Amino acid sequence: MDYTREDKKGCAIIRYKGPFSIYEAPAIRDLLLECFASARGLQLDMEAVTECDTAGIQLLCSARATAEAEGKVFRINRMSEAVVQALTAGGLAPDKISGQGKEE
């Protein structure tokens, strides 16, 4: 799992690189949960994601639900074509998952 984390205005900003799939799912889940526990929200930059499968989609949907349940920010700032294709193939609208247009 390859990522960098920056904290800005109380929000965790994760720049994720590489596959976002079943093989990385437990580590990604732990990362997302830690971000929600330690920050007022989470912003993901997924521009460098090379692969995304249904487990990756499930993590994104779960992160969206966690943020809403906890009253926290969740936004995907940029998505690679692999992420967009996986979401679309799963019948999901990328802009609905990304949170673009929502206020912080």
PyMOL commands that set and color helices and strands:
alter all, ss='L'
color gray80, all
select helices_A, chain A and resi 25-38+54-70+81-89+94-98
alter helices_A, ss='H'
color red, helices_A
select strands_A, chain A and resi 2-8+11-20+41-52+73-79
alter strands_A, ss='S'
color yellow, strands_A
deselect
rebuild
show_as cartoon
